[in-house]
Every structure is written in structure tokens, then in C-alpha cells.
């Protein structure tokens, strides 16, 4: 499991780094102006589908089903199941894409109500969304192919596919902006073309794995009906974090101009550790737990969940503390250039701090939901998800006026904490999650090491003063945070270094 998580994490890191390069270019050219607001709202709709299906509902329903058929009946029956799912998805994704193109103005009336009084911005958002909307067709099929590969223990190609998203966006921004009405159009075309490229990459990876997906006539077979019954509640249960962020964007359109862009840049920074750690571990954990349960190894499934929980906390805690305490420094170094001013960095930094305090619980949700999905329980995460989405909306309305762009970020963090707490409580009540002796010993020590890091970073930040943070000063913050957390963790024996050694040994052997 950890080897798969390591592979996903490496490729996700590459994607996030390229994503930062893309966002730095966007920030330099667009800043937080009207074109940036329109583009980020337009990107939200296909991106929501990508995260719900690629990292959420479809993956959660398809991977256990395919994995069970694969291990109990063999590759040929599992491939036929994948072909049946592909045929049905092509049909209904095509219908959704066509309807979206036709009714996009009405869709954006819901997603961007604050744009209604700004006719130019609203029209631009509609045009850009129509260009990008076909991306969801290709990326959802990519999610299906990724699920097949993940269930077979092949994580590299599926994790590498999002890298193409950033490559094509950067290429479009640098190479075609001069030929478009504005850079937002070039970016939008880059997004759509990247969807085609990702699907082609996954198809090649499947063929190399010995799987050829053909397109039969769409039929709602018993297995496909069961798949969609599992998937429907998971749309909310697995994607609650993304639904919460979408609510943040809706509220952002009702706030002062530029708030949508401020929230986007803050969320992008926060998504780096979440994607590299939380999504990577969750992606590898689901087939691992499913495999243990299918073979009657419930204690092994419980152990896998405990180790995943420890790993996620060990890695997300310092990231959360660093982003929360040094948020202004992060924004200064990453984005302050061109159209992105120091004042914008302060606003985005405040929102980043609010997002960052919820980073560990964002990641915990990714780790806890496979405990339900592997047991074909989609209903419990659905019920908890509905409650936390409603809570997020209430908190957004409560915070939006006094806290401005910080309000949506803080509401998302608090509602996600409730989500993680309820998921953990329900797993514990059913006997599917109990902290073992190792976790009970290490987790308090990890929290204490995090406290030492927070005090150290706060002291260094005070020494830096109120001006724009330079790259050497930023590097000093990173070194201080890393040494304080690592030193305290080693002194307290909070890290399970022995568990990482077999993984590193395997990586060295495979490299050799």
C-alpha cells in the first residue's frame, strides 16, 4: 500500500509543481482582475467533475467492484465489466456535455450569482466555461481507466495523467495568448485539449497492462446497476470537500471583486500537500483495504488504516503549521510579480491560513472514506456529507460579511473537521477503526512536535518584520520549520522510521 502511495505522491508532486508554475504565470498576467475571476469560475465546473469522479465517487464505487471481480473471477470478466461501464459512461457523459453547452448561462446563474450584475464578466465566464466543459467528458473516462489500473496495482500512469493538464495549460498560456481575445480563452482551450491527451495516455497504459477496452452497446447489466447504486450516494459522501470549495466560490462571487481569485490562489497552495499526501494515501488505501476484506483479513485492513492515519498526520501536520504561520511569506514568494500585488498577497495569505488549519482533517477524510467504500457502504458518507455541506453553507453565510474572503476558507476548514470526526466515530462504532497501541503512542507525540514547530516558526516570522519576504528569508523559514519539527519528532520518537525502510529499500531495488 505504502509503495503505491509513494508512486502516486511522486507524480502528484510533479503535477502540483507544474500547477504552481501555471498559477504563477496566471497570477503574473491576470492578477485578481475580471478575466481571472471569470476564468476561475469557469474552471470550477469541469474541475468539480474531475475531482468528484477522479478522486471521489466513481473511483470509490468502481475500484472495489473491479478489484473484487479481478481477484475472484479473473482478468477477462473484470475487463468486460470495465467495457460495460465505459459504454454507459460515454452515453450519459455525452448527454451531460451537450446539455451543459446549451444551458450554460442558467448553470452559471447558480454557480456565480454575484456576476449577474456585471454583464461583461458573466458573458466571459459563460464563453470560457463552454470551451472547457467538454473536458469533463474526457476526464471522467480517464477516471474509469485510472480505476482499472489502480485496482491492478499500477498507479504510475493514472497519477501522471494530471501532469498533462498543467503542461497543456502552460503551453496554451505562453504560446497562444497572443492569438486569443484574452489569455483566458487560450487557457480554456488548453484545459480541453489536455483532457484528450490524458485519455490517450491512460489508454496506452491499459494496453501495456494487457487490457483492451472496447466499446460495446450500452446496457444496464446487473453489475452496472449495482455500480451506479454505489456511485450515486458517493457523489456527496466522497466529494464533500470539493462541494464545500464550490460553495466557497459561489459565496466568493457575492464578495468584493477579486475574492474568487484570492480564494483560488489560496486553495491551490493548500491543495499541494493535500493532493500529494491525502489523495495519494487514499488512492492506494482503497484497493488495499478491499483486497484484505475480500480475503477475510479484517485485522490487516484495520492495521492498514492505522498506518495510513499515522502517515497522513506525520506529513500534513507540519505542512498545515507552515502554511498557517508563514502564509504571507508563501504568497510573497510564489505570486507577487506582474499584476499580482503585495496587497493581494496579504489577502490571499489570510485565506490560506484559514484553509491550512483544516489541512490535516481534509487529508483524514481522504483516508477514512475508503473504510466505508471498501465495504460497499456509500450511504453513511452520504449522510455525513449532506450534513457537513449544509453546515459549510451556514458558516459561509455567517462569516462572509465580517471576514470577507477569509470566511469561506474558515467555513470549509471547520465543516471538514466535523466531517472527519463523524466518519471516525462511525467507523469506531462498527469496529472498523480502533487506534492500535502504536498509533496511541505516536499521535500525541506528533502533535507535540507540531507545537514546537509552530512556536519556532512564529519566532522566526517576527524577526523577519512586516516587509515583503525575500527568497533567502523564505528558505530560512523552511529550514527552521523542518529542523524544529524533525528534531522534536526524533527526540520524542514520534516517527516510525522503521516502517519507511522497507519502502525505501524496494525503491532502491527497483531503481537498480
Secondary structure, DSSP 8 states (H G I E B T S, - for coil): -HHHHHHHHHHHHHHHHHHHHHHHHHHHHHTTSHHHHHHHHHHHHHHHHHHHHHTTHHHHHHHHHHHHHHHHH-HHHHHHHHHHHHHHHHHHHHHHHHHHHHHHHHHHHHHTGGGTT-HHHHHHHHHHHHHHTTHHHHHHHHHHHHHHHHHTT--HHHHHHHHHHHHHHHHHHHHTGGGSSSHHHHHHHHHHHHHHHHHHHHHHHHHHTT-----------HHHHHHHHHHHHHHHHTSHHHHHHHHHHHHHHTSSTTHHHHHHHHHHHHHHHIIIIIIHHHHHHHHHHHHHHHTT-HHHHHHHHHHHHHHHHHHHHHHHHHHHHTHHHHHHHHH-BTTB-HHHHHHHHHHHHHHHTTHHHHHHHHHHHHHHHTTT--HHHHHHHHHHHHHHHHHHHHHHHHHTHHHHHHHHHHHHHHHHHHHHHHHHHTTS----HHHHHHHHHHHHHHHHHHHHHHHHHHHH-SS---HHHHHHHHHHHHHHHHHHHHHHT---HHHHHHHHHHHHHHH-
